[in-house]
Amino acid sequence: MRAATSSRTGMALVALSTACFISVTSENLPVALLPQLAAGLNASDAAIGLLMTGYAVVVAITVMPLVVLTARWDRRTTALVTVIAIALSNLLLALAPSYGVAVAARLVSAVGHGVFWSVVAPMAARLLGPERAGRATAVVFAGNSLALLFGLPLSSWLGSTLGWRPTVVVLAVVAALSAVAIRATVEPMPAEHATPGQGLSALRQVVTDRSLAAVNLTTVLVVLGHFTAYTYITAIIADYAHLTGSATAALLFAYGAAGLLGLVLIGRALDSHPQATGLFVAGGLAVCMLALLTLGPSSGLLSGAVVVLWAAPAGAIGVVLQAAVLRATATRQDLASSVYIVAFQIGIAAGAGLGGFFLAQDALPLAVATTAVCGLIALLVVRRSTAFAAPADRVSQARTARRTTA
């Protein structure tokens, strides 16, 4: 009986992880299919980049009120609705005759995107139990990281071989299949803490919590910095590594392999060394971008290697930050995650917009420099935040703070 239960739990975690993979791959399609979308929709590269910015803005605006609105929903139902929205969104995008319809298609999944990410980590934690919440988050958010690592190069390769419309159809089909898998493997999961206290007063408490505020500040810094460069990674590869077409896809696959290795190492250290993993993410981004600036376009081979190494800290961003959110709050995790999602989407929107501005001004090195600066500032925040400390260290820091206050 235990073996059967454990097997079902494992399949449920894999189903949720697959949905995470699809969600993030869909979100980042404009990154992977930038030239194909621009040509097919008769739009500029910067306009396609705005599909990322607009998506992020909609998520940031809608996530908190929608999380409050769906507080009493069964969590499995919530996940299913949002994953189905992703499938429908991509089907509409594949049929889009113009840029305006493409924008509308993106909005369909953007509305539910934040709600999905607000519930998926708490769902995983409930499947394995609070004592293994970090491991559960790492397993499910592996789909997030793998999407950034492999979803992008795979979409890029499919786009260059099949065309962007068939590629988006494939993604819609896989999204629908992942919804079926969630329905088959995840038991009904009634919402926790679905009381009147789940409203505005609870939201205000979550927003003003100092530990969560530090995590959210780190999130904005790291994600803004990362997406300032990452949204236009194909342009960076072309300018710095001098690769285009299928060679770009090959480098992105290498990027994915390096990121997978980094994710495995981070996953093992996440619960025992949370601050070290946070420092690795922030510091790793800064070091890689500083290396790119130092090497410049004149060192194509070395710059390509740095792009691959960039994947190690980048692939761990979601896992490390979401685990910090769950670590910082034992209750109202859906609400805490929704505020974190807002911070994440603000970072994406600002980063994609800023990177697009630099690209339009033919100032790509400024995008790389912005990523480095954001990583360095995030290092300082992580170093001082109790949310990234191990449990024993957090108790010690809290006692020290109380003595200092007294």
C-alpha positions in Angstrom: 0.0 0.0 0.0 2.8 2.4 0.9 4.6 1.6 -2.3 1.5 2.3 -4.4 0.9 5.6 -2.5 4.5 6.6 -3.0 4.4 5.7 -6.7 1.2 7.7 -7.2 2.8 10.7 -5.4 5.8 10.4 -7.6 3.7 10.4 -10.7 1.7 13.4 -9.4 4.9 15.3 -8.8 6.1 14.5 -12.4 2.7 15.6 -13.8 3.0 19.0 -11.9 6.6 19.3 -13.0 5.6 18.7 -16.6 2.9 21.4 -16.3 5.6 23.8 -15.0 7.8 22.9 -18.0 5.0 23.7 -20.4 4.0 26.9 -18.6 7.5 28.4 -18.7 8.2 27.1 -22.2 5.0 28.8 -23.4 5.8 32.0 -21.5 9.2 32.2 -23.1 8.2 31.3 -26.7 9.0 34.8 -27.9 12.6 34.3 -26.8 13.0 31.0 -28.6 11.1 32.0 -31.8 12.1 35.7 -31.9 13.2 35.8 -35.6 10.4 33.4 -36.9 7.7 35.3 -35.0 9.0 38.7 -36.2 9.0 37.5 -39.8 5.7 35.6 -39.6 3.8 38.4 -37.9 5.5 41.3 -39.8 6.8 42.8 -36.6 10.1 44.0 -35.3 12.3 42.1 -32.8 11.5 44.7 -30.1 7.8 44.2 -30.8 8.1 40.5 -30.3 10.0 41.1 -27.1 7.0 43.1 -25.9 5.0 39.9 -26.0 7.1 39.0 -23.0 6.7 42.3 -21.3 2.9 42.5 -21.9 2.5 38.9 -20.6 4.4 39.7 -17.4 2.4 42.9 -16.8 -0.9 41.1 -17.1 0.3 38.4 -14.7 1.5 41.0 -12.2 -1.8 42.9 -12.3 -4.1 39.9 -12.1 -2.4 37.4 -9.9 -3.1 38.6 -6.3 -6.8 39.4 -6.9 -7.3 36.1 -8.7 -5.5 34.1 -5.9 -7.9 35.7 -3.4 -10.9 35.0 -5.7 -9.9 31.4 -6.1 -8.9 30.8 -2.5 -11.7 28.3 -1.9 -11.2 26.4 -5.1 -9.8 22.9 -5.0 -6.1 23.2 -5.8 -6.2 20.5 -8.4 -9.1 22.2 -10.2 -7.2 25.5 -10.1 -4.1 23.9 -11.7 -6.2 22.2 -14.4 -8.0 25.4 -15.4 -4.8 27.3 -15.8 -3.0 24.5 -17.7 -6.0 24.2 -20.1 -5.8 28.0 -20.6 -2.2 27.5 -21.7 -3.2 24.9 -24.3 -6.0 27.2 -25.7 -3.7 30.2 -25.7 -1.1 28.4 -27.8 -3.7 27.1 -30.2 -4.9 30.6 -30.8 -1.4 31.9 -31.2 -0.7 29.2 -33.8 -3.7 30.4 -35.8 -2.9 34.2 -35.3 -3.1 36.1 -38.6 -1.6 39.3 -37.2 0.4 40.7 -34.3 -2.7 41.9 -32.5 -4.2 38.4 -32.4 -0.9 37.1 -31.1 -1.1 39.6 -28.3 -4.6 38.5 -27.4 -3.5 34.9 -27.5 -0.8 35.6 -25.0 -3.2 37.3 -22.7 -5.3 34.1 -22.4 -2.6 32.2 -20.6 -1.2 35.2 -18.8 -4.4 35.7 -16.8 -4.0 32.2 -15.3 -0.3 32.0 -15.2 0.2 33.7 -11.8 -2.5 31.6 -10.2 -0.9 28.4 -11.4 2.5 29.4 -10.0 0.9 30.5 -6.7 -0.6 27.0 -6.1 1.8 24.6 -7.6 4.6 24.8 -5.0 2.2 24.5 -2.0 0.6 21.6 -3.8 3.9 19.8 -4.1 4.7 20.5 -0.5 1.4 18.9 0.6 2.1 15.8 -1.5 5.4 15.1 0.3 4.7 16.8 3.7 6.1 20.0 5.2 9.4 18.3 6.4 10.3 17.7 2.7 8.9 20.9 1.2 12.2 22.0 -0.2 12.7 18.7 -2.0 9.2 18.8 -3.3 9.7 22.3 -4.6 13.0 21.2 -6.3 11.3 18.3 -8.0 8.3 20.2 -9.3 10.3 23.3 -10.2 12.8 21.2 -12.1 10.2 21.6 -14.8 10.6 25.3 -14.6 14.4 25.1 -14.8 14.3 22.5 -17.6 12.0 24.7 -19.6 14.5 27.6 -19.4 17.3 25.1 -20.1 15.8 22.8 -22.8 12.4 24.3 -23.6 14.1 27.3 -25.3 16.6 25.3 -27.5 14.0 22.7 -28.4 11.5 25.3 -29.4 14.1 27.1 -31.3 15.1 23.9 -33.2 11.5 23.0 -33.9 10.8 26.5 -35.1 13.7 26.5 -37.5 12.8 23.0 -38.9 9.0 22.8 -38.8 8.2 26.5 -38.7 6.8 28.5 -35.7 3.1 27.7 -36.2 3.5 23.8 -36.0 5.9 24.3 -33.0 3.2 26.3 -31.1 0.6 23.6 -32.0 3.0 20.9 -30.5 3.2 22.9 -27.3 -0.6 23.2 -27.1 -1.0 19.5 -27.5 1.6 18.7 -24.8 -0.2 21.2 -22.5 -3.5 19.4 -23.0 -1.8 16.1 -22.2 -0.2 17.5 -19.0 -3.7 18.6 -17.9 -4.9 15.0 -18.4 -1.9 13.7 -16.4 -2.7 16.0 -13.5 -6.3 15.0 -13.5 -5.3 11.3 -13.4 -2.5 11.4 -10.8 -3.3 14.3 -8.3 -6.0 13.6 -5.8 -8.6 16.3 -5.0 -6.8 18.8 -2.9 -9.2 21.2 -1.0 -7.8 24.6 -0.3 -6.2 25.2 3.0 -6.9 28.3 5.2 -9.8 29.2 2.9 -11.5 31.5 5.5 -12.4 35.2 5.5 -8.9 35.8 6.8 -7.6 34.9 3.4 -8.7 38.4 2.1 -7.1 41.8 2.1 -5.9 41.8 5.7 -4.0 38.5 5.1 -2.6 39.9 1.9 -1.4 43.0 3.7 0.3 40.8 6.3 2.1 38.8 3.6 3.2 41.9 1.7 4.6 43.6 4.8 6.4 40.5 6.1 10.1 41.4 6.3 11.5 38.0 5.4 9.2 37.7 2.4 10.0 41.3 1.4 13.7 40.4 1.2 12.9 37.4 -1.0 10.8 39.5 -3.2 13.4 42.2 -3.5 16.0 39.5 -4.4 13.5 38.2 -7.0 13.0 41.5 -8.7 16.8 42.1 -8.9 17.8 38.7 -10.1 14.9 38.2 -12.6 15.2 41.8 -13.9 18.9 41.3 -14.5 18.6 37.9 -16.0 15.8 38.7 -18.4 17.4 42.0 -19.5 20.0 39.7 -21.2 18.1 36.4 -21.5 15.2 37.7 -23.5 17.6 38.5 -26.3 20.0 35.6 -25.8 19.9 34.8 -29.5 21.2 38.3 -30.2 23.9 37.9 -27.6 25.0 34.6 -29.1 25.1 36.2 -32.5 27.1 39.2 -31.4 29.5 37.6 -28.9 29.8 34.0 -30.0 29.2 34.7 -33.7 26.7 31.9 -34.2 23.3 31.9 -36.0 20.7 29.4 -37.2 21.2 25.8 -36.2 24.5 26.7 -34.5 22.5 28.9 -32.1 20.2 25.9 -31.3 23.2 23.7 -30.7 24.7 26.2 -28.3 21.4 26.5 -26.5 21.3 22.7 -26.1 24.7 22.9 -24.5 23.3 25.7 -22.3 20.6 23.3 -21.3 23.0 20.5 -20.4 25.1 22.8 -18.2 22.0 24.1 -16.5 20.7 20.6 -15.8 24.0 19.8 -14.0 23.8 23.0 -12.0 20.1 22.2 -11.1 21.1 18.8 -9.8 23.8 20.2 -7.6 21.6 23.0 -6.4 18.7 20.6 -5.6 21.0 18.6 -3.3 22.1 21.6 -1.4 18.8 23.5 -1.3 17.5 22.5 2.1 20.9 22.2 3.9 22.6 25.3 2.4 19.9 27.8 1.4 22.1 30.9 1.6 24.9 29.3 -0.4 22.5 28.5 -3.2 21.1 32.0 -3.2 24.6 33.4 -3.3 25.4 31.1 -6.2 22.5 32.2 -8.2 23.1 36.0 -7.7 26.9 35.8 -7.9 26.9 33.4 -10.8 24.9 35.7 -12.9 27.2 38.7 -12.1 30.4 36.7 -12.8 29.1 35.4 -16.1 28.0 38.8 -17.4 31.3 40.4 -16.2 33.1 37.7 -18.1 31.1 38.4 -21.2 31.9 42.1 -21.0 35.6 41.4 -20.4 35.9 39.0 -23.3 33.7 40.9 -25.7 32.8 39.9 -29.3 36.5 39.4 -30.2 36.6 36.1 -28.2 33.8 34.2 -29.8 34.7 30.7 -28.5 35.3 31.8 -25.0 32.1 34.0 -25.0 30.2 30.9 -26.2 31.6 29.0 -23.2 30.5 31.7 -20.8 27.0 31.7 -22.3 26.8 27.9 -21.5 28.1 28.5 -17.9 25.4 31.2 -17.5 22.9 28.3 -17.4 24.1 27.0 -14.1 22.8 29.9 -11.9 20.0 30.8 -14.4 18.5 27.3 -14.2 18.3 27.5 -10.4 16.6 30.9 -10.1 13.0 29.6 -9.7 13.9 26.7 -7.4 16.0 28.8 -5.0 13.6 31.7 -4.8 10.4 29.7 -4.5 12.0 27.5 -1.8 12.9 30.7 0.1 9.2 31.8 0.0 8.0 28.5 1.5 10.8 28.7 4.0 9.8 32.2 5.1 6.1 31.4 5.7 4.4 28.3 7.2 0.8 29.6 6.5 -0.9 31.4 3.6 1.7 30.0 1.2 -0.6 30.6 -1.8 -0.8 34.3 -1.0 2.9 34.5 -0.3 3.6 32.8 -3.6 1.3 35.2 -5.4 3.2 38.2 -4.1 6.4 36.5 -5.2 4.9 35.9 -8.6 4.2 39.6 -8.9 7.8 40.3 -8.0 9.0 37.7 -10.6 6.8 39.2 -13.3 7.8 42.7 -12.5 11.4 41.5 -13.0 10.5 39.8 -16.4 8.6 42.8 -17.7 11.2 45.4 -16.7 14.0 43.2 -17.9 12.5 42.3 -21.2 11.5 46.0 -21.8 15.0 47.3 -20.7 16.7 44.7 -22.9 14.5 45.6 -25.8 15.4 49.3 -25.4 19.1 48.5 -25.4 18.7 46.3 -28.4 16.9 49.0 -30.3 19.7 51.4 -29.4 22.3 48.9 -30.6 23.7 48.9 -27.1 23.6 45.2 -26.2 26.6 45.4 -23.9 24.5 47.7 -21.6 22.0 44.8 -21.2 24.8 42.5 -20.2 26.1 45.1 -17.8 22.7 45.6 -16.2 22.5 41.8 -15.5 25.9 42.0 -13.8 24.9 45.0 -11.6 21.6 43.4 -10.6 23.4 40.2 -9.6 25.9 42.1 -7.4 23.2 44.0 -5.6 21.2 40.8 -5.1 24.3 39.2 -3.5 24.1 41.8 -0.7 20.4 41.2 -0.1 20.8 37.4 0.1 23.7 37.8 2.4 21.7 39.8 4.9 18.3 38.1 4.6 17.2 35.5 7.2 14.9 33.9 4.6 18.0 32.4 2.9 19.5 31.1 6.2 19.3 27.5 7.3 16.7 26.8 10.0 19.2 26.7 12.9 20.8 29.9 11.6 17.4 31.6 11.4 16.7 30.8 15.1 20.1 32.2 16.1 19.6 35.3 14.0 16.1 35.9 15.5 17.5 35.6 19.1 20.3 38.0 18.2 17.7 40.5 16.8 15.6 40.2 20.0 18.6 40.8 22.2 19.6 43.8 20.1 16.1 45.2 20.3 15.9 44.7 24.0 
